[in-house]
Amino acid sequence: MRLDAGVAARGLFFGLLLALLCAWAGELAAQGQGTLTEAERNRLYDEVAREYQAFEKTTRILKRVVKVARPAVVHIEVNRSGTVVRGMPEETGSGAIVLLDEKYYVLTNRHLVRRATPAQINVRLADGRELKPSAVWTDPATDVATLAIDGPQLHYLRIGDSDQLEIGEFVVAIGSPFGLNHSVTWGIISARGRRDLQLSSTEINYQNFLQTDASINPGNSGGPLVNLRGELIGINTAIASIGGRNEGIGFSIPVNMVMFVAEQLIESGTVVRGYLGVWLDRDFGANDAVELGIEPGGARVRRVTERSPAADADLRVGDVIISIDGTKIDDDAHLINRVSLTPVGTTVPLLVFRDGEKITIDVKIGDRGDYER
């Protein structure tokens, strides 16, 4: 299994490292620390060099990922007042360059550049060059921002598929923690689908974070999370950190959600989200599902909005939505995310548990904006 392989690979890496250090420590203890002759030290150096070969395959791929990804990472400085105090900008963070329709864009966090004009934003490339974005688009509901940039010899990240990530996969985070440009940390995907985080911004309504143990501190915000193929699979956000500092738990917005937002912002300046028209029971949990005789998960309908897509499809109070378009639903927040990412006007099947049996209901997804105006 890929999960076991990912965890095992990390365990092997540290296991070998621990064994090497213990062996070296034992050798030093036997010799008496500080009493080694130069010949004995040289012999130990030779042994370390030979044993290091066991690590080379793991470290080689990490080095290559960093080498290919780092040039596409930018440092972002924001000065809304136009005045730099003691050489320090008001906000600093990171971003990742991508190529869309033969044009370059920087993906970053909205909280970093909110209420800033292009003239107030400075984008510093890995080679030291500085650029001003020609346009800035933001989405408060996901904390995603997109900056349009242009210049010669720009490097960009290939875009991966965050839906294919598995827990235990190695990832690399690149950013500018505490102003230290293009710093690199690495870890694994610790969890997926974190949706109930207590964030410092109440505007972020759509949560589906990747969790990683790669360090994400202030300044890493907006920087990329990449897989071992060097592909962008997330945009890191320190806004989800406890107290704004690293606690061994970092969070990243999955790239599929980022691209859903970014592509619409670039095309129209706004984000259109799917709408179903149901109020959900937040107290419905795994035990409730099992008591009904279905697998843990799903979202139970508490109310149906009149003249909504749900009403037109005859969804009813008490229905438990088990899946949407073949994707199993974990909970109410998961359903909200899946619906929001479904193209407006698309007809999708819902697997619903009603009155002791499973039925399929087709529903045509509406435009959330039509029901919020």
Short mmCIF file of the C-alpha atoms (twelve columns), coordinates in Angstrom:
data_MODEL
# 
_entry.id   MODEL 
# 
loop_
_atom_site.group_PDB 
_atom_site.id 
_atom_site.type_symbol 
_atom_site.label_atom_id 
_atom_site.label_alt_id 
_atom_site.label_comp_id 
_atom_site.label_asym_id 
_atom_site.label_seq_id 
_atom_site.Cartn_x 
_atom_site.Cartn_y 
_atom_site.Cartn_z 
_atom_site.pdbx_PDB_model_num 
ATOM 1   C CA . MET A 1   0.000   0.000  0.000   1 
ATOM 2   C CA . ARG A 2   1.271   3.517  -0.758  1 
ATOM 3   C CA . LEU A 3   0.377   4.726  2.729   1 
ATOM 4   C CA . ASP A 4   2.473   2.057  4.403   1 
ATOM 5   C CA . ALA A 5   5.289   2.629  1.925   1 
ATOM 6   C CA . GLY A 6   5.366   6.372  2.656   1 
ATOM 7   C CA . VAL A 7   5.431   5.908  6.412   1 
ATOM 8   C CA . ALA A 8   7.907   3.033  6.123   1 
ATOM 9   C CA . ALA A 9   10.243  5.124  3.961   1 
ATOM 10  C CA . ARG A 10  10.366  7.853  6.565   1 
ATOM 11  C CA . GLY A 11  10.835  5.276  9.329   1 
ATOM 12  C CA . LEU A 12  13.672  3.640  7.399   1 
ATOM 13  C CA . PHE A 13  15.380  6.994  6.880   1 
ATOM 14  C CA . PHE A 14  15.371  7.891  10.556  1 
ATOM 15  C CA . GLY A 15  16.029  4.301  11.593  1 
ATOM 16  C CA . LEU A 16  19.203  4.180  9.546   1 
ATOM 17  C CA . LEU A 17  20.235  7.604  10.794  1 
ATOM 18  C CA . LEU A 18  19.688  6.560  14.408  1 
ATOM 19  C CA . ALA A 19  21.622  3.338  13.888  1 
ATOM 20  C CA . LEU A 20  24.511  5.252  12.345  1 
ATOM 21  C CA . LEU A 21  24.609  7.798  15.165  1 
ATOM 22  C CA . CYS A 22  24.386  5.090  17.818  1 
ATOM 23  C CA . ALA A 23  27.202  3.146  16.191  1 
ATOM 24  C CA . TRP A 24  29.344  6.244  15.982  1 
ATOM 25  C CA . ALA A 25  28.510  7.174  19.584  1 
ATOM 26  C CA . GLY A 26  29.407  3.659  20.695  1 
ATOM 27  C CA . GLU A 27  32.696  3.877  18.885  1 
ATOM 28  C CA . LEU A 28  33.451  7.196  20.547  1 
ATOM 29  C CA . ALA A 29  32.480  5.856  23.965  1 
ATOM 30  C CA . ALA A 30  34.740  2.857  23.492  1 
ATOM 31  C CA . GLN A 31  37.632  5.024  22.418  1 
ATOM 32  C CA . GLY A 32  37.015  7.699  25.020  1 
ATOM 33  C CA . GLN A 33  35.780  11.048 23.736  1 
ATOM 34  C CA . GLY A 34  38.599  13.390 22.829  1 
ATOM 35  C CA . THR A 35  41.237  10.633 22.845  1 
ATOM 36  C CA . LEU A 36  40.990  9.558  19.179  1 
ATOM 37  C CA . THR A 37  44.152  9.683  17.155  1 
ATOM 38  C CA . GLU A 38  44.089  11.384 13.780  1 
ATOM 39  C CA . ALA A 39  44.273  7.964  12.104  1 
ATOM 40  C CA . GLU A 40  41.238  6.762  14.090  1 
ATOM 41  C CA . ARG A 41  39.279  9.908  13.186  1 
ATOM 42  C CA . ASN A 42  40.077  9.417  9.508   1 
ATOM 43  C CA . ARG A 43  38.928  5.799  9.727   1 
ATOM 44  C CA . LEU A 44  35.625  6.895  11.270  1 
ATOM 45  C CA . TYR A 45  35.171  9.510  8.553   1 
ATOM 46  C CA . ASP A 46  35.636  6.785  5.947   1 
ATOM 47  C CA . GLU A 47  33.050  4.586  7.691   1 
ATOM 48  C CA . VAL A 48  30.548  7.441  7.841   1 
ATOM 49  C CA . ALA A 49  31.052  8.121  4.130   1 
ATOM 50  C CA . ARG A 50  30.378  4.468  3.283   1 
ATOM 51  C CA . GLU A 51  27.322  4.191  5.516   1 
ATOM 52  C CA . TYR A 52  25.920  7.483  4.201   1 
ATOM 53  C CA . GLN A 53  25.320  5.758  0.884   1 
ATOM 54  C CA . ALA A 54  22.246  4.138  2.487   1 
ATOM 55  C CA . PHE A 55  20.699  7.611  2.730   1 
ATOM 56  C CA . GLU A 56  21.716  8.923  -0.659  1 
ATOM 57  C CA . LYS A 57  18.643  7.815  -2.610  1 
ATOM 58  C CA . THR A 58  16.310  9.523  -0.137  1 
ATOM 59  C CA . THR A 59  18.338  12.701 0.130   1 
ATOM 60  C CA . ARG A 60  19.004  12.849 -3.617  1 
ATOM 61  C CA . ILE A 61  15.309  13.068 -4.513  1 
ATOM 62  C CA . LEU A 62  14.729  15.747 -1.862  1 
ATOM 63  C CA . LYS A 63  17.625  17.796 -3.217  1 
ATOM 64  C CA . ARG A 64  16.306  17.496 -6.766  1 
ATOM 65  C CA . VAL A 65  12.795  18.523 -5.748  1 
ATOM 66  C CA . VAL A 66  14.163  21.606 -4.005  1 
ATOM 67  C CA . LYS A 67  16.371  22.421 -6.999  1 
ATOM 68  C CA . VAL A 68  13.453  22.279 -9.442  1 
ATOM 69  C CA . ALA A 69  10.879  23.993 -7.198  1 
ATOM 70  C CA . ARG A 70  12.819  26.750 -5.442  1 
ATOM 71  C CA . PRO A 71  13.248  29.036 -8.500  1 
ATOM 72  C CA . ALA A 72  9.434   29.210 -8.841  1 
ATOM 73  C CA . VAL A 73  8.931   30.489 -5.275  1 
ATOM 74  C CA . VAL A 74  8.677   34.231 -4.636  1 
ATOM 75  C CA . HIS A 75  8.988   36.444 -1.579  1 
ATOM 76  C CA . ILE A 76  6.139   38.966 -1.238  1 
ATOM 77  C CA . GLU A 77  6.271   42.289 0.601   1 
ATOM 78  C CA . VAL A 78  3.231   44.508 1.155   1 
ATOM 79  C CA . ASN A 79  3.271   48.201 2.142   1 
ATOM 80  C CA . ARG A 80  -0.266  49.581 2.125   1 
ATOM 81  C CA . SER A 81  0.751   52.915 3.674   1 
ATOM 82  C CA . GLY A 82  3.574   53.405 1.198   1 
ATOM 83  C CA . THR A 83  5.993   53.958 4.082   1 
ATOM 84  C CA . VAL A 84  8.600   51.420 5.154   1 
ATOM 85  C CA . VAL A 85  9.392   51.667 8.874   1 
ATOM 86  C CA . ARG A 86  12.940  50.618 9.857   1 
ATOM 87  C CA . GLY A 87  13.272  48.784 6.575   1 
ATOM 88  C CA . MET A 88  10.414  46.425 7.461   1 
ATOM 89  C CA . PRO A 89  7.341   46.054 5.217   1 
ATOM 90  C CA . GLU A 90  3.879   45.783 6.785   1 
ATOM 91  C CA . GLU A 91  3.382   42.216 5.583   1 
ATOM 92  C CA . THR A 92  5.711   39.541 4.242   1 
ATOM 93  C CA . GLY A 93  4.963   36.137 2.833   1 
ATOM 94  C CA . SER A 94  5.541   33.822 -0.055  1 
ATOM 95  C CA . GLY A 95  3.953   32.699 -3.299  1 
ATOM 96  C CA . ALA A 96  4.266   30.164 -6.088  1 
ATOM 97  C CA . ILE A 97  4.544   30.990 -9.796  1 
ATOM 98  C CA . VAL A 98  2.310   28.996 -12.161 1 
ATOM 99  C CA . LEU A 99  1.722   29.190 -15.909 1 
ATOM 100 C CA . LEU A 100 -1.890  29.387 -17.115 1 
ATOM 101 C CA . ASP A 101 -2.772  29.949 -20.778 1 
ATOM 102 C CA . GLU A 102 0.818   31.047 -21.472 1 
ATOM 103 C CA . LYS A 103 0.664   33.755 -18.789 1 
ATOM 104 C CA . TYR A 104 2.408   33.868 -15.415 1 
ATOM 105 C CA . TYR A 105 0.611   34.194 -12.107 1 
ATOM 106 C CA . VAL A 106 1.573   34.028 -8.442  1 
ATOM 107 C CA . LEU A 107 -0.672  31.988 -6.154  1 
ATOM 108 C CA . THR A 108 -0.631  33.098 -2.519  1 
ATOM 109 C CA . ASN A 109 -2.861  33.851 0.491   1 
ATOM 110 C CA . ARG A 110 -5.515  36.512 0.444   1 
ATOM 111 C CA . HIS A 111 -4.802  37.617 4.034   1 
ATOM 112 C CA . LEU A 112 -1.284  38.589 2.930   1 
ATOM 113 C CA . VAL A 113 -2.346  41.013 0.170   1 
ATOM 114 C CA . ARG A 114 -5.865  41.995 1.263   1 
ATOM 115 C CA . ARG A 115 -6.800  45.609 0.542   1 
ATOM 116 C CA . ALA A 116 -3.455  46.186 -1.210  1 
ATOM 117 C CA . THR A 117 -3.124  47.646 -4.701  1 
ATOM 118 C CA . PRO A 118 -0.611  46.254 -7.220  1 
ATOM 119 C CA . ALA A 119 1.628   49.273 -6.574  1 
ATOM 120 C CA . GLN A 120 1.784   48.381 -2.872  1 
ATOM 121 C CA . ILE A 121 2.954   44.806 -3.519  1 
ATOM 122 C CA . ASN A 122 6.535   43.811 -4.263  1 
ATOM 123 C CA . VAL A 123 7.321   40.357 -5.673  1 
ATOM 124 C CA . ARG A 124 10.937  39.229 -5.279  1 
ATOM 125 C CA . LEU A 125 12.116  36.307 -7.390  1 
ATOM 126 C CA . ALA A 126 14.587  33.655 -6.281  1 
ATOM 127 C CA . ASP A 127 17.327  35.328 -8.356  1 
ATOM 128 C CA . GLY A 128 16.785  38.659 -6.575  1 
ATOM 129 C CA . ARG A 129 14.813  40.442 -9.289  1 
ATOM 130 C CA . GLU A 130 11.798  42.456 -8.141  1 
ATOM 131 C CA . LEU A 131 8.474   42.783 -9.957  1 
ATOM 132 C CA . LYS A 132 5.187   44.601 -9.468  1 
ATOM 133 C CA . PRO A 133 2.007   42.636 -10.215 1 
ATOM 134 C CA . SER A 134 -0.211  44.078 -12.921 1 
ATOM 135 C CA . ALA A 135 -3.398  42.806 -11.259 1 
ATOM 136 C CA . VAL A 136 -4.510  41.318 -7.938  1 
ATOM 137 C CA . TRP A 137 -7.560  39.131 -7.306  1 
ATOM 138 C CA . THR A 138 -8.633  37.732 -3.938  1 
ATOM 139 C CA . ASP A 139 -11.245 35.352 -2.542  1 
ATOM 140 C CA . PRO A 140 -11.992 35.813 1.184   1 
ATOM 141 C CA . ALA A 141 -13.979 32.572 1.421   1 
ATOM 142 C CA . THR A 142 -10.901 30.397 0.731   1 
ATOM 143 C CA . ASP A 143 -8.040  32.819 1.568   1 
ATOM 144 C CA . VAL A 144 -6.710  32.455 -1.997  1 
ATOM 145 C CA . ALA A 145 -5.126  35.334 -3.936  1 
ATOM 146 C CA . THR A 146 -3.791  35.489 -7.479  1 
ATOM 147 C CA . LEU A 147 -1.287  38.047 -8.793  1 
ATOM 148 C CA . ALA A 148 -0.581  38.613 -12.487 1 
ATOM 149 C CA . ILE A 149 3.134   39.077 -13.216 1 
ATOM 150 C CA . ASP A 150 5.371   39.163 -16.269 1 
ATOM 151 C CA . GLY A 151 9.076   39.173 -16.978 1 
ATOM 152 C CA . PRO A 152 11.815  37.331 -18.862 1 
ATOM 153 C CA . GLN A 153 12.989  33.863 -17.854 1 
ATOM 154 C CA . LEU A 154 10.390  33.196 -15.187 1 
ATOM 155 C CA . HIS A 155 10.241  29.722 -13.681 1 
ATOM 156 C CA . TYR A 156 6.972   28.062 -12.724 1 
ATOM 157 C CA . LEU A 157 5.724   25.012 -10.876 1 
ATOM 158 C CA . ARG A 158 3.829   22.220 -12.537 1 
ATOM 159 C CA . ILE A 159 0.406   21.682 -11.002 1 
ATOM 160 C CA . GLY A 160 -0.336  18.363 -9.320  1 
ATOM 161 C CA . ASP A 161 -3.591  16.716 -8.234  1 
ATOM 162 C CA . SER A 162 -4.290  17.129 -4.525  1 
ATOM 163 C CA . ASP A 163 -7.200  14.670 -4.718  1 
ATOM 164 C CA . GLN A 164 -4.664  11.887 -5.340  1 
ATOM 165 C CA . LEU A 165 -2.584  12.616 -2.229  1 
ATOM 166 C CA . GLU A 166 -2.372  9.928  0.414   1 
ATOM 167 C CA . ILE A 167 -1.530  10.216 4.083   1 
ATOM 168 C CA . GLY A 168 2.143   9.432  4.613   1 
ATOM 169 C CA . GLU A 169 3.415   10.950 1.350   1 
ATOM 170 C CA . PHE A 170 6.548   13.077 1.553   1 
ATOM 171 C CA . VAL A 171 6.105   16.809 0.890   1 
ATOM 172 C CA . VAL A 172 8.355   19.871 0.806   1 
ATOM 173 C CA . ALA A 173 7.360   23.372 1.963   1 
ATOM 174 C CA . ILE A 174 9.213   26.430 0.678   1 
ATOM 175 C CA . GLY A 175 8.745   29.970 1.915   1 
ATOM 176 C CA . SER A 176 10.143  32.907 3.847   1 
ATOM 177 C CA . PRO A 177 9.588   32.237 7.562   1 
ATOM 178 C CA . PHE A 178 10.482  35.301 9.626   1 
ATOM 179 C CA . GLY A 179 11.798  36.964 6.455   1 
ATOM 180 C CA . LEU A 180 14.324  34.204 5.720   1 
ATOM 181 C CA . ASN A 181 13.747  33.950 1.980   1 
ATOM 182 C CA . HIS A 182 13.330  30.612 0.215   1 
ATOM 183 C CA . SER A 183 13.747  28.440 3.297   1 
ATOM 184 C CA . VAL A 184 12.960  24.745 2.846   1 
ATOM 185 C CA . THR A 185 11.330  22.271 5.239   1 
ATOM 186 C CA . TRP A 186 9.993   18.804 4.602   1 
ATOM 187 C CA . GLY A 187 7.648   16.275 6.154   1 
ATOM 188 C CA . ILE A 188 4.663   14.124 5.280   1 
ATOM 189 C CA . ILE A 189 0.958   14.561 4.670   1 
ATOM 190 C CA . SER A 190 -0.455  13.938 8.146   1 
ATOM 191 C CA . ALA A 191 -4.156  14.238 7.296   1 
ATOM 192 C CA . ARG A 192 -6.561  15.440 4.622   1 
ATOM 193 C CA . GLY A 193 -9.878  17.255 4.720   1 
ATOM 194 C CA . ARG A 194 -9.406  19.339 7.862   1 
ATOM 195 C CA . ARG A 195 -12.575 21.461 7.811   1 
ATOM 196 C CA . ASP A 196 -13.412 22.626 11.326  1 
ATOM 197 C CA . LEU A 197 -10.352 24.686 12.235  1 
ATOM 198 C CA . GLN A 198 -10.713 27.741 14.439  1 
ATOM 199 C CA . LEU A 199 -9.110  30.359 12.215  1 
ATOM 200 C CA . SER A 200 -8.106  33.932 12.940  1 
ATOM 201 C CA . SER A 201 -10.279 34.988 9.987   1 
ATOM 202 C CA . THR A 202 -14.026 34.369 10.147  1 
ATOM 203 C CA . GLU A 203 -14.348 35.010 6.400   1 
ATOM 204 C CA . ILE A 204 -12.898 31.618 5.422   1 
ATOM 205 C CA . ASN A 205 -16.090 29.616 4.918   1 
ATOM 206 C CA . TYR A 206 -14.665 26.824 2.769   1 
ATOM 207 C CA . GLN A 207 -12.109 24.693 4.581   1 
ATOM 208 C CA . ASN A 208 -10.553 21.531 3.222   1 
ATOM 209 C CA . PHE A 209 -6.983  21.799 4.476   1 
ATOM 210 C CA . LEU A 210 -4.141  19.377 4.028   1 
ATOM 211 C CA . GLN A 211 -2.293  18.813 7.300   1 
ATOM 212 C CA . THR A 212 1.477   18.373 7.295   1 
ATOM 213 C CA . ASP A 213 4.286   18.206 9.821   1 
ATOM 214 C CA . ALA A 214 6.503   20.303 7.540   1 
ATOM 215 C CA . SER A 215 7.153   23.556 9.434   1 
ATOM 216 C CA . ILE A 216 4.870   26.428 8.422   1 
ATOM 217 C CA . ASN A 217 5.566   29.689 10.252  1 
ATOM 218 C CA . PRO A 218 4.745   33.356 9.622   1 
ATOM 219 C CA . GLY A 219 6.348   34.111 6.261   1 
ATOM 220 C CA . ASN A 220 5.621   30.634 4.918   1 
ATOM 221 C CA . SER A 221 2.078   31.805 4.273   1 
ATOM 222 C CA . GLY A 222 1.319   31.669 0.560   1 
ATOM 223 C CA . GLY A 223 4.302   29.473 -0.234  1 
ATOM 224 C CA . PRO A 224 3.995   26.151 -2.039  1 
ATOM 225 C CA . LEU A 225 3.684   22.638 -0.731  1 
ATOM 226 C CA . VAL A 226 5.122   20.292 -3.353  1 
ATOM 227 C CA . ASN A 227 5.238   16.522 -3.730  1 
ATOM 228 C CA . LEU A 228 8.308   14.464 -4.589  1 
ATOM 229 C CA . ARG A 229 7.579   14.947 -8.293  1 
ATOM 230 C CA . GLY A 230 8.149   18.657 -7.773  1 
ATOM 231 C CA . GLU A 231 4.474   19.419 -8.420  1 
ATOM 232 C CA . LEU A 232 2.447   22.047 -6.592  1 
ATOM 233 C CA . ILE A 233 -0.119  20.301 -4.403  1 
ATOM 234 C CA . GLY A 234 -0.990  23.048 -1.913  1 
ATOM 235 C CA . ILE A 235 -0.632  26.674 -0.836  1 
ATOM 236 C CA . ASN A 236 0.537   26.919 2.764   1 
ATOM 237 C CA . THR A 237 -1.250  29.121 5.259   1 
ATOM 238 C CA . ALA A 238 -0.016  30.202 8.690   1 
ATOM 239 C CA . ILE A 239 -3.473  31.630 9.414   1 
ATOM 240 C CA . ALA A 240 -4.453  28.131 10.531  1 
ATOM 241 C CA . SER A 241 -1.533  27.761 12.934  1 
ATOM 242 C CA . ILE A 242 -2.125  27.886 16.675  1 
ATOM 243 C CA . GLY A 243 -1.138  31.348 17.834  1 
ATOM 244 C CA . GLY A 244 0.439   32.023 14.426  1 
ATOM 245 C CA . ARG A 245 3.450   29.835 15.179  1 
ATOM 246 C CA . ASN A 246 4.554   26.371 14.223  1 
ATOM 247 C CA . GLU A 247 3.402   23.627 16.579  1 
ATOM 248 C CA . GLY A 248 4.529   20.668 14.471  1 
ATOM 249 C CA . ILE A 249 1.220   20.980 12.642  1 
ATOM 250 C CA . GLY A 250 0.954   22.957 9.406   1 
ATOM 251 C CA . PHE A 251 -1.926  23.460 7.018   1 
ATOM 252 C CA . SER A 252 -2.128  23.941 3.280   1 
ATOM 253 C CA . ILE A 253 -4.994  24.768 0.914   1 
ATOM 254 C CA . PRO A 254 -5.197  21.884 -1.600  1 
ATOM 255 C CA . VAL A 255 -4.191  22.946 -5.094  1 
ATOM 256 C CA . ASN A 256 -7.411  21.663 -6.689  1 
ATOM 257 C CA . MET A 257 -9.389  24.141 -4.592  1 
ATOM 258 C CA . VAL A 258 -6.817  26.873 -5.269  1 
ATOM 259 C CA . MET A 259 -7.050  26.374 -9.032  1 
ATOM 260 C CA . PHE A 260 -10.868 26.280 -8.970  1 
ATOM 261 C CA . VAL A 261 -10.745 29.744 -7.411  1 
ATOM 262 C CA . ALA A 262 -7.748  31.183 -9.289  1 
ATOM 263 C CA . GLU A 263 -8.978  30.304 -12.770 1 
ATOM 264 C CA . GLN A 264 -12.325 31.998 -12.140 1 
ATOM 265 C CA . LEU A 265 -10.708 35.072 -10.601 1 
ATOM 266 C CA . ILE A 266 -8.482  35.471 -13.641 1 
ATOM 267 C CA . GLU A 267 -11.350 34.982 -16.081 1 
ATOM 268 C CA . SER A 268 -14.071 37.073 -14.445 1 
ATOM 269 C CA . GLY A 269 -12.739 38.589 -11.220 1 
ATOM 270 C CA . THR A 270 -15.228 36.647 -9.120  1 
ATOM 271 C CA . VAL A 271 -15.884 33.081 -7.982  1 
ATOM 272 C CA . VAL A 272 -19.097 31.247 -8.854  1 
ATOM 273 C CA . ARG A 273 -19.907 28.419 -6.458  1 
ATOM 274 C CA . GLY A 274 -22.384 25.609 -6.650  1 
ATOM 275 C CA . TYR A 275 -25.523 25.666 -4.513  1 
ATOM 276 C CA . LEU A 276 -27.832 22.891 -3.336  1 
ATOM 277 C CA . GLY A 277 -30.227 24.618 -0.964  1 
ATOM 278 C CA . VAL A 278 -30.253 22.529 2.201   1 
ATOM 279 C CA . TRP A 279 -29.609 23.231 5.870   1 
ATOM 280 C CA . LEU A 280 -27.628 20.413 7.431   1 
ATOM 281 C CA . ASP A 281 -27.634 18.831 10.876  1 
ATOM 282 C CA . ARG A 282 -24.219 19.624 12.371  1 
ATOM 283 C CA . ASP A 283 -24.848 17.183 15.214  1 
ATOM 284 C CA . PHE A 284 -25.219 14.200 12.872  1 
ATOM 285 C CA . GLY A 285 -22.209 11.936 13.430  1 
ATOM 286 C CA . ALA A 286 -20.805 8.475  12.852  1 
ATOM 287 C CA . ASN A 287 -22.853 6.897  15.657  1 
ATOM 288 C CA . ASP A 288 -26.074 8.296  14.193  1 
ATOM 289 C CA . ALA A 289 -25.227 6.842  10.785  1 
ATOM 290 C CA . VAL A 290 -24.506 3.405  12.244  1 
ATOM 291 C CA . GLU A 291 -27.784 3.465  14.180  1 
ATOM 292 C CA . LEU A 292 -29.577 4.032  10.878  1 
ATOM 293 C CA . GLY A 293 -27.805 1.001  9.434   1 
ATOM 294 C CA . ILE A 294 -25.444 2.822  7.073   1 
ATOM 295 C CA . GLU A 295 -21.681 3.340  7.070   1 
ATOM 296 C CA . PRO A 296 -20.269 6.158  9.220   1 
ATOM 297 C CA . GLY A 297 -20.380 9.481  7.395   1 
ATOM 298 C CA . GLY A 298 -22.921 11.378 5.368   1 
ATOM 299 C CA . ALA A 299 -24.829 14.615 5.974   1 
ATOM 300 C CA . ARG A 300 -28.421 14.759 7.239   1 
ATOM 301 C CA . VAL A 301 -30.853 17.334 5.836   1 
ATOM 302 C CA . ARG A 302 -32.424 19.524 8.518   1 
ATOM 303 C CA . ARG A 303 -34.270 21.915 6.219   1 
ATOM 304 C CA . VAL A 304 -34.821 22.425 2.495   1 
ATOM 305 C CA . THR A 305 -34.853 25.937 1.036   1 
ATOM 306 C CA . GLU A 306 -37.922 26.699 -1.056  1 
ATOM 307 C CA . ARG A 307 -37.466 26.976 -4.829  1 
ATOM 308 C CA . SER A 308 -33.891 25.704 -4.536  1 
ATOM 309 C CA . PRO A 309 -32.180 22.924 -6.528  1 
ATOM 310 C CA . ALA A 310 -32.756 20.619 -3.551  1 
ATOM 311 C CA . ALA A 311 -36.470 21.417 -3.491  1 
ATOM 312 C CA . ASP A 312 -36.750 20.892 -7.252  1 
ATOM 313 C CA . ALA A 313 -35.094 17.465 -6.848  1 
ATOM 314 C CA . ASP A 314 -37.481 16.548 -3.977  1 
ATOM 315 C CA . LEU A 315 -34.851 16.257 -1.264  1 
ATOM 316 C CA . ARG A 316 -36.579 15.990 2.111   1 
ATOM 317 C CA . VAL A 317 -35.950 16.724 5.763   1 
ATOM 318 C CA . GLY A 318 -34.304 13.685 7.362   1 
ATOM 319 C CA . ASP A 319 -32.620 12.505 4.166   1 
ATOM 320 C CA . VAL A 320 -29.002 11.472 4.680   1 
ATOM 321 C CA . ILE A 321 -26.819 12.349 1.694   1 
ATOM 322 C CA . ILE A 322 -24.262 9.540  1.451   1 
ATOM 323 C CA . SER A 323 -22.432 10.583 -1.716  1 
ATOM 324 C CA . ILE A 324 -22.445 13.185 -4.464  1 
ATOM 325 C CA . ASP A 325 -21.395 12.290 -7.992  1 
ATOM 326 C CA . GLY A 326 -19.719 9.136  -6.673  1 
ATOM 327 C CA . THR A 327 -17.736 10.863 -3.908  1 
ATOM 328 C CA . LYS A 328 -18.510 9.542  -0.426  1 
ATOM 329 C CA . ILE A 329 -19.464 12.335 1.973   1 
ATOM 330 C CA . ASP A 330 -17.682 12.440 5.337   1 
ATOM 331 C CA . ASP A 331 -19.790 15.091 7.053   1 
ATOM 332 C CA . ASP A 332 -21.778 18.287 6.515   1 
ATOM 333 C CA . ALA A 333 -18.698 20.451 5.857   1 
ATOM 334 C CA . HIS A 334 -17.473 17.954 3.277   1 
ATOM 335 C CA . LEU A 335 -20.795 18.120 1.410   1 
ATOM 336 C CA . ILE A 336 -20.713 21.924 1.415   1 
ATOM 337 C CA . ASN A 337 -17.219 21.864 -0.108  1 
ATOM 338 C CA . ARG A 338 -18.110 19.303 -2.772  1 
ATOM 339 C CA . VAL A 339 -21.220 21.219 -3.816  1 
ATOM 340 C CA . SER A 340 -19.331 24.530 -3.946  1 
ATOM 341 C CA . LEU A 341 -16.732 22.993 -6.294  1 
ATOM 342 C CA . THR A 342 -19.343 21.493 -8.630  1 
ATOM 343 C CA . PRO A 343 -19.846 23.542 -11.828 1 
ATOM 344 C CA . VAL A 344 -23.108 25.469 -11.864 1 
ATOM 345 C CA . GLY A 345 -25.703 23.889 -14.152 1 
ATOM 346 C CA . THR A 346 -24.242 20.396 -13.787 1 
ATOM 347 C CA . THR A 347 -26.680 17.593 -12.974 1 
ATOM 348 C CA . VAL A 348 -25.159 15.174 -10.466 1 
ATOM 349 C CA . PRO A 349 -26.483 12.047 -8.726  1 
ATOM 350 C CA . LEU A 350 -26.932 12.061 -4.964  1 
ATOM 351 C CA . LEU A 351 -27.011 8.753  -3.115  1 
ATOM 352 C CA . VAL A 352 -29.562 9.319  -0.351  1 
ATOM 353 C CA . PHE A 353 -30.719 7.196  2.590   1 
ATOM 354 C CA . ARG A 354 -34.457 7.664  3.146   1 
ATOM 355 C CA . ASP A 355 -36.966 5.578  5.097   1 
ATOM 356 C CA . GLY A 356 -34.629 2.633  5.476   1 
ATOM 357 C CA . GLU A 357 -33.389 2.401  1.905   1 
ATOM 358 C CA . LYS A 358 -30.855 3.969  -0.419  1 
ATOM 359 C CA . ILE A 359 -32.133 5.887  -3.429  1 
ATOM 360 C CA . THR A 360 -30.479 7.966  -6.140  1 
ATOM 361 C CA . ILE A 361 -31.690 11.504 -6.772  1 
ATOM 362 C CA . ASP A 362 -30.450 13.654 -9.652  1 
ATOM 363 C CA . VAL A 363 -30.046 17.337 -8.819  1 
ATOM 364 C CA . LYS A 364 -29.073 20.286 -11.003 1 
ATOM 365 C CA . ILE A 365 -26.564 22.438 -9.117  1 
ATOM 366 C CA . GLY A 366 -27.474 26.127 -8.895  1 
ATOM 367 C CA . ASP A 367 -25.444 29.330 -8.543  1 
ATOM 368 C CA . ARG A 368 -25.010 30.291 -4.894  1 
ATOM 369 C CA . GLY A 369 -24.934 33.948 -5.857  1 
ATOM 370 C CA . ASP A 370 -28.485 33.740 -7.227  1 
ATOM 371 C CA . TYR A 371 -29.762 32.786 -3.773  1 
ATOM 372 C CA . GLU A 372 -27.662 35.170 -1.686  1 
ATOM 373 C CA . ARG A 373 -28.564 38.380 -3.482  1 
# 
